[in-house]
Amino acid sequence: MLGTRTLLGLAIDEHGVMVAEIGGRSGRPDVRRVGHWAFPAPFDGGQAQELGHQFKQYLRANHFSSKQAVIGIPTKWVVAREIVAPPANPEALAGMLAIQAERAFSLNASELIFDYCGQPSTSEGRKILLLAARRQMIEQVKEIATVAGLQVQGVTVSALAFDRERSKADAARGFGLYARPTYCEFWSQGAGRPDALKHVPMPSTNGMPDDRTQRLAAALQRLIMLMPQQGQTPPYQVTLYDACGGSEGLVDRLNERLAPQITVRQGGAELSGGLRLEGAESIAAAAVAMTGAGMSKPQVDFLNPRIGRRQTSPHKRLVGWGVFAAAAVVLVVGAVLVDWQRTRSDIGTYTEQLEGMSGDLEKARAVVDRMAYARSWTSQTPEFLECLRQLTMAFPEAPTVWATSLALNENSEGSLVGRAVDDTGIIEVQDRIKQNGAFSDVQMIHIRDVGRNSNEKEFALKFKFQGVR
């Protein structure tokens, strides 16, 4: 519990940092200060040192005194997959999930940090939400806080900090929406755990309440319709955490538009742990701070992940494992020598047979080459058109990611360059191409920001087109 100490919650996105300082009073947490520091330019994972010094000055000027902090990042910076965790104890499960995570996400595993939401079991398989964040981005936001003089206790996802206590006890399925001026974060939960996270870009409005209500209502209808309902029937329950300000009557207007299929209730009057908050903009920062105030840990912590954590062993255990490994090596070497002597004569026999077949193999290759060349002149479905069709199927209908150029050479080796509004769309496109049996050797060449005047990401990947069989 907090006791008499204070704690900072930092909800970071590409535009700035929402800050909330909480402390203890009469056995209950209370908010001491809140604030919002805007970045000089959209944050792209660089200039951490410079931003850290500027943030330190902001904290000092606004009298934030706590040196302990928990950081929340937006869902735009993470990718989530729902998987079934096999029955196992936590240590064994961490190893199995590390292998499964490397297969589930296309980027190099060394570039990602993995963690998960949910409560696995030693007796049965259970669904969990597996999450991945770019290691570089986590290190950058931690560096900003460290340079500002803060000790970072954890790095979580801001959206997962809301309704943390309720999600543990409530098995009913529900939805949450955290609204910011330029984006929304949408999540669903069932069986007491989150099972999906979505980042939703929101176009700017004309400042009229009805315009914003219409955009939020349309987004909610689309998101809930696309979610697997798992037997739930309307009305669907949505908790709204509005951090835009000046939105009086927003919940009532949304209910007028969405009822009876969807009902919306206002979140944030009282967060988990009994924390009450005045003012909407820093609600995510306060919720993030509360994940570090109680006895329970955050649902996800990329600073202290449960997957890929290095285990330390006592000295005696290391010596024991060393003796065991040496004995195993001796046995393996002995077995290899015996097997080598046994198969040595077979190698000579097989070599003679292959030399005798070499002439026939050359003739067969020549026939295959001629047939392939002739088929290229008579085919009704040219290879490059089929490749283009298969690539098109990998792109979503929503205009969040698109291709700008495609190259395919005579060896069916190709490269694809495109742009996207965030990393999530890029990784999803790569996953779909990788899972398509018509392609092999799918590798990401780079993901980078377009430039200071654009929030878009540019990506390039290469592949080999094998054709549809």
N, C-alpha and C positions, 0 to 999 in steps of 0.2 A: 504493500500500500504506500501511498505518498508520504504520509506522516507530515513532517514540517518542510520537506524538501520541495523544490519546484522542478518542472520538466517542460521542455519546449517541444511542440509538435510543428514540423515543417512540411507543408503540402506543396511540393514543387511540381511545376509543369514548365513548358517551354516559354511561358510568358513571365513567370516570376515565382515568388515564394509567399504563400500564406503562412502566417506565424500565429501560434497561440501558446501562451505560457499558463500552465495550470499549477495549482498548489493544493494543499490540504487545509481545511478549516472545519473544526467541530466534527471530525471524522468523515467529512464529505469533500470531494474534490470541487474546486471552484476555479473559474477562469480569472487570472490576474490581468493579463493584457492580450490584445490581439492586434494584428497589423498585416500589411501587404506591401512587399517590396517588389517592384517591377524591374525586370532585367532591362539593361540599356538597349539590347537587341535580342531577338528570339534565340533561346539557348539551343545550341546544336551539339553539345558535348565538348566544347572547347572553352578556353579562357577561364578555367576553373580557379587558378590562382588569383587573377584580377578580380573575378566576381566574389571570391571569398573575402578579399580585403574590403571591397565595397559593402558586402553584407555585414561584416563586422562593424563598420561605421554606422550602418543602419540600426543594428541591434543596440549599440551603445547610445545613439541619439534618441532612441525611443524607449530606453530604460528597461530593456529585457536583461534580466540578471542571471537567469539559469544557464549553466554550462552543459547540462545533460540534454540530449535531443534524440528524438525519433523522427526519421524521414519517411514521408509517403510520396510515392511516384505515381504518375497517371497510368491508366490501363493502356494508353497509346504506346508506352515503352515496354510492354510485356506481351507475350503470346501464351495463350492458355489452351490446353487440350484435356478433355475428360477421358480418363482411362480406368481400367479395372485393376486395382492393386491386389496381387496374390496374397493369400494368408501367410504371414511371416512376422517375426519380431522386428522391432524398429531398426536394429543394426543390419540384419539380413535384407530387410525391405529397402533400405537406403541404397545398397549395392545393386539390387535388381532394378530399382527405379532409375539409377544412373545409366544403366545400359538401355533401358526402355526410352529414357529421355533423349539419348543420342540418336535413336532411331526415329523418334517422333518429330524432331525439329531438324530442319535441313542445314542450318548453319553449323560451322565447326564447333564441336562441344567445348573447346577451350575458350571460345568467344562468348559463352553463355554461362549464366548461373541459374541453377534449377532449385525449385522448392515446390511444395504441394500443400493443398488444403484438404482436410478431411481426417477421419479417424480410422486408419486401417485396423485389421483384426488379425489375430494369430490363428483363428479357427475358420474364417471364411473370406472369400474375395469380396472387396468392396470398391465402389466407385470413388475416385478422388479427382481433384482438379490439379493437373500438373502445369506448372508455370515456368516460363523461361524469360530472363531479362539479359540484355547485352551487358557483359562484364564491364566494358569501357564506360557505359553510361552510369552504372552503379558506382564505379570508382570516381567518376567526375563529380557526382553530387555529394559523395562522401568528402571529397577533397574541398569542395566549397565550404561545407560545414566545418571541417577541421581547420582550414585557414582562418575561418571566422572565430576560432577559439572554442569550438564546441566539441564535446565528446559524444560521438554517435553510438547509441545503443543498438539501433536496428534500422533496417531499410525495408519497408513494407509497401503494399499497394493501397493508396488512399481509399479507394472504393471498398476494400475489404475491411476497413476499420469501422464502417457504419454497422449498426445493429449487431455488433459482435456477440454480445451476451444473448440476444434474442435468437441468433442463428444456432447457438448451441442447444437451446432448449426447445425450439419450435421446429417440429418435423414437417409442418405444412409448407407447401411450395409458395413462394412469393417472389416479387421483383423489386428492385431498387433503381432509382435514377438520381444521379448527382449532376446537377445542371450548372454549367459555367457559360459565360457570354458567347464563347466561340466553339464549345463542344459540350457533349454530355457523356457520362459514363453509366452504362447500363449493366446490371447483373441480375442473375436469377439464383435462387437457392432452393434446395429441397432436401429432405431428410437431415436437416440441421447443418447443412454445409453449402457453400457456393458451388455451382456447377457450370457457370458460364460468365464471361466478362466481355464487354464490347465497348470500343471507343467509337463515338458517333460525332463526326464533325457537324457543326450547326452553322449555316450561313447567317450573316448579320441581318438583323431585323431593322425595321424603320422606327423602332422605339415605341411602337404602339402595343399595348397589352394584348389586344386580340391577335396581332400578327405573331407574337411570341407564343401565345397559347396554341394557335393553329399549328405552328411548326413542332412544338413539343407533343401535341396530340397525335400528329401524323407519325412522328418518330416512334412513339410508344406503340401505336397500332401495328406498325411494320415490324418492330423488334419482337413483340410478343407473338405475332403471327408466325414468325420464323423460328421461334423457340419450340423444342419438343415439349408438349404439354404433359406427357406421362399420365394420362388419364384424368387430369384436372379439368373441371368444367367452370365456365364463367360464373360469377364475376372474378376476374384476375385482380389480385391485390398488388398495388404499386405504392411504395413509399418514396416520396419525393424529398430530396435534400437540395434546396435551391440556394445557390451561392452567388446569385446575380444581384440581389437587392432590388428594392422597388417593385416587388411582385405581389402586392396585396391582392387577395382574391384569386390568385392563380389556381390554387387547388379547386376552388369552387367552379371556376371557368372550365378547367379540365374535366371535372366530373360531369358538367353539363354536356360536354361534347362526347365523352367516352362511355357514359352510362348507357345501358346496364352491363355491357360486356367487360368494362374495366373500371375499377374504382381506385381513386388516388387519395392518399392521406399525407398530411404534412409530417415530415421527419425532422428531427433535430431540436424539438422543444426540450427533450431530455435525452441525452446520449447514454450509452451503457455506463454503468457505474454511478449513475445519479448525477452526472455533470449537466448543469443547465447552461445554456449559451444565449447571450444576447447579441444579435447581429449575425447575418447569414454568411458573409463572405469567407470567414475563417472557420466555418463549421468543419471542413475536412481536416484542418490543422488540429483542431481540438480533439476530433475523433482519433487522429493518429497519435496524439500525445497520450490519450487514454490507453492505447495498446501497450505502452511502456509503464503505466502507472500501477496496474494491478498485479496480482500474482501470476495470472496466465500470460503466456507469450502471444505475440501477434500470430495470426493465422498463417502468414507468410513472412519470412525474414530473409532477404537476399544477402544480408551481412553475415548472418549465422544460419545458412541453409542446412536442412536435414539431408539433402542429397549432395554427395561429393565432398562431405566433410572429412578432413583428414583425421584418422584415428591415431592416438599415441599409445605406445605399448611399453610396459615396464622392461627393464634391462634383461631380466631373467627370461621373459617371454621371447625377446629378440634372440637370445642365445639358443633357446630351445628350437625356435624356428630355423636358425642357422644350421644346427646339427641335423634336423630333419631334412632340410633342403640339400645338404651335402650328401646324406645317405641316398636320397632320391636320385641325385645326379649320378652317383656311382652305379646304381641299379640301371638307370636309363642308358648310360654309356656301355655297360656290359651287354645289355639287350641289343643295342644298335650294332655292336661288333659281331655278335653271333648272327644276327639277321643279314649283315653285310656279307659274311662269308657264305651263307646259304644261298644268297641271290646273285653272287658274283658270276657264276657260270650261266645263270639265266640271262643276264644282261648281254653277254656275248651272243647268245642264240638269237635274242630279239633284235640285236643290231644287224645281224646277217639277214634276218627276214625283212627288216625295214629297207635295207639296201636293195634287196631283190624287188621290192614293191615300188621303189622310187620312180621307175619309168612309167608304170601304170598311173601313179599319182599325178605326174606331170601332165599326161594325156587327159586325165579326168579334169584337172584344173583348167586346161585350155578349153575343153567343151563347156564347162560351167561359165567361163568368162564370155565365150561367144553367145551362149544362150541369154546371159544377163544383158549383154549389149543389144541383142536383137529384141528382147522384150521391152527395152527402153524406147524403141521406135514404134511399137505396136500397142503399148499400154493405153488404156482409156482413162486411167487415173494417174497422172504424173506425180512422181514422188514428192516434189516440192509443194504441190497443192494439198496432198494428204498431210504433210508435216504442218502446213499452215492451219489446216482444219483442227488437228490435234492440239496445237498450241492455243488456238482460239478457245477451245473448250476448257482450258485451264484458267481463263480469266473470268472473274465474277461479272454478273450483270451490272452491279452497282459501279458507278464511275469513280472508284477509289484507286484503281491501278490500271495502267494502259501501256502498250508497247509503242516505241518510237522507231525502232529499226530491227530488221531480221536479216541474217546472212546464213546461207546454207551452201557448202561447197560440194564438189563431186564425190567426196568420200562420206557424204551425209553427216558431216560435222558442222554444227551450226552455233551461232551466238545470237542472243536476244538482249536488246537494250530497251529499257522502259522507265517509266516514272510512276510514283505512287504518293498518296497523301501521308502514309505512315509505313513503318516497318512491317506491321501485321499483314497488310495486303501483299507485300512482296514475298514474305515467307509462305503465305497460303498459296500463291501462284507457283512457287518453287515446289512446294509439297505436292500439288496436283500434277505437275509435270513429272516429278520423280516417281509418283505412284502409277503413272501411265506406262504400260508395258511397251509402248511404241518408242520410248526414249531410254537411253542409258547414259552413264557417266555425267549426270546432271550436277553441275558445280556452280556455286555462286562466285563470280569474279570480284564484285565489289557492291557495297551499299554506301551511298554518301549523300550529303545534302547538296541541293542544286545551287544554293547561294543565299546571300543575306536577305535578298528581297523576296525570297520564296520559301515556304515551309515544306515544299515537296522534296521527296527523296528520289534519287536516281539509282538504278540498279543495272547490273549486267550479269548474265549467266551464260554458260556454255553447255552443250549437250551433243549427243550423237543420236540421230534418228535411225531407228532400226526398222521402221515400217510396221504396219498393222498385219498381224498374222491371224 
